[in-house]
Amino acid sequence: MSAADDIAAARLRRPATSLANWDYLVMRPLIDWMRDVAVQYVQGAVLDYGCGNKPYQSFFEGRFTSYVGADVAQNTIGTVEIVLGASTTLPVADRSFSTVLSTQVFEHVPNPDVYLAEASRVLAAGGHLILTCPGAWMLHEEPHDYWRYTRYGLAHILQKHGFDAVRIDAGGGAWRLIGQTFLNHLAFGRKYSIPLVSKAAFWIWVVAVNVLFSFLDRINTNTKDTVNYMVIARKRD
């Protein structure tokens, strides 16, 4: 296992809201937004479209009547109800769901028009699409990393597929982006590593950068540069 792989495995053992988590700068605003904003738009039958291990299902308990996960492959705990494989079509009837959830999936979809067309087809009129995706982020899950979006690009493509953007929020501003980018490249860009010493130094950097750059972002937020976009869109009648 490489040093970067070792660090990546370690960060997954830390809660995303912990200052000792490498992804804290991007994940803390996302998790807060899910709990405080997205939850208000969840109702009825929910489709988690690209669900992974369904990390946000527990946030919405009591808000939905059913919760169905769809993904290209079964997850590590066997809770994906719809395994799509290479298919681009969801095997469900039109207007089957009141809420569609898509978190950190959109950049990995080779044809975003097809993906949104399916989300629109299965969503009832007046239902909501909850979508998050990177504004700026390093390459990941390669080679299946295809797109980065702006708030205007998201509004445009959503409008094209029958959605009206209710709100498009930025996951922090430029300081969070700078800090997160620094930590990403500190992990993956190192050429030399001294066992234990390098690992300890890295986690000291993680905590220090998370504290400093989250503080700087609070006092001087420029959302024209952001790590992440978080969207609520309503399906037109």
C-alpha positions, -999 to 999 in steps of 0.1 A, spaced: 0 0 0 14 34 -10 16 63 15 -13 80 -3 -34 48 -1 -25 44 36 -37 80 43 -68 75 23 -78 44 43 -71 63 75 -92 93 67 -122 70 60 -120 58 96 -125 94 108 -160 111 108 -162 136 79 -171 163 105 -138 157 124 -110 182 120 -87 152 116 -105 142 84 -87 151 52 -121 159 35 -134 181 63 -133 214 44 -155 200 16 -176 176 37 -186 197 66 -206 222 46 -222 194 26 -233 174 56 -246 206 73 -265 214 42 -280 179 40 -292 181 76 -304 217 76 -316 223 40 -320 192 19 -341 174 45 -368 200 41 -374 188 5 -374 151 11 -408 134 10 -427 103 -2 -408 77 -22 -371 85 -25 -347 73 -52 -310 76 -42 -296 77 -77 -260 66 -75 -264 57 -38 -231 41 -29 -235 30 7 -265 54 12 -246 77 36 -275 102 40 -305 79 44 -304 82 82 -306 120 79 -341 117 63 -357 92 86 -393 100 92 -395 121 60 -399 93 34 -423 64 28 -398 43 9 -361 46 1 -346 29 -30 -310 29 -40 -297 26 -75 -261 23 -87 -240 8 -113 -228 -20 -90 -238 -35 -56 -223 -17 -26 -201 -32 1 -231 -39 24 -255 -53 -2 -282 -25 1 -285 -14 -36 -320 -23 -47 -315 -15 -84 -281 -25 -99 -279 -8 -132 -247 -23 -146 -241 -7 -181 -278 2 -184 -287 39 -186 -324 33 -180 -340 29 -146 -364 -2 -145 -392 18 -129 -424 34 -141 -427 71 -149 -433 94 -119 -426 67 -94 -408 89 -69 -414 122 -50 -377 128 -44 -345 120 -63 -312 123 -44 -279 125 -63 -248 132 -42 -213 135 -57 -223 114 -87 -230 139 -115 -193 144 -124 -189 106 -130 -218 103 -154 -205 101 -190 -238 114 -204 -254 139 -180 -283 146 -203 -294 109 -202 -289 109 -164 -311 139 -159 -337 128 -184 -341 96 -164 -342 115 -131 -369 137 -146 -389 108 -160 -392 89 -127 -399 120 -106 -435 131 -101 -445 167 -110 -437 190 -82 -411 166 -67 -376 176 -59 -342 167 -72 -315 171 -45 -281 172 -63 -245 179 -52 -214 179 -73 -179 195 -74 -173 230 -86 -135 223 -84 -119 191 -73 -89 169 -82 -93 140 -106 -107 110 -87 -122 76 -94 -103 77 -127 -109 73 -156 -146 79 -147 -143 115 -139 -158 136 -167 -172 170 -157 -169 201 -135 -198 225 -133 -206 262 -126 -239 273 -110 -250 287 -144 -242 254 -161 -262 235 -136 -292 258 -139 -290 255 -177 -289 217 -179 -315 213 -152 -339 237 -170 -334 217 -202 -347 186 -185 -378 200 -169 -363 213 -136 -364 247 -120 -336 255 -96 -351 264 -63 -316 272 -48 -280 266 -57 -257 268 -27 -219 268 -27 -201 246 -2 -179 274 11 -157 297 -9 -122 302 -21 -104 296 12 -120 262 16 -110 254 -20 -74 265 -14 -71 245 18 -87 214 4 -65 216 -27 -34 219 -6 -43 188 15 -52 168 -16 -19 175 -32 0 171 0 -13 135 1 -8 126 -36 21 148 -46 48 137 -22 78 121 -37 95 111 -5 81 97 27 97 88 61 77 62 79 58 75 110 75 109 108 58 117 74 25 103 85 25 122 118 34 154 100 7 149 75 -21 146 101 -7 177 119 -10 195 86 -46 182 82 -58 196 115 -40 229 112 -52 235 76 -88 225 85 -89 249 114 -72 278 96 -90 277 63 -124 271 77 -119 302 99 -106 322 69 -136 311 49 -160 323 76 -145 358 77 -139 363 40 -161 341 18 -158 343 -20 -182 317 -35 -171 324 -71 -145 297 -62 -160 267 -44 -152 231 -39 -189 220 -42 -223 230 -54 -255 218 -37 -288 221 -56 -325 219 -49 -345 217 -82 -382 213 -86 -397 191 -114 -421 213 -134 -458 203 -136 
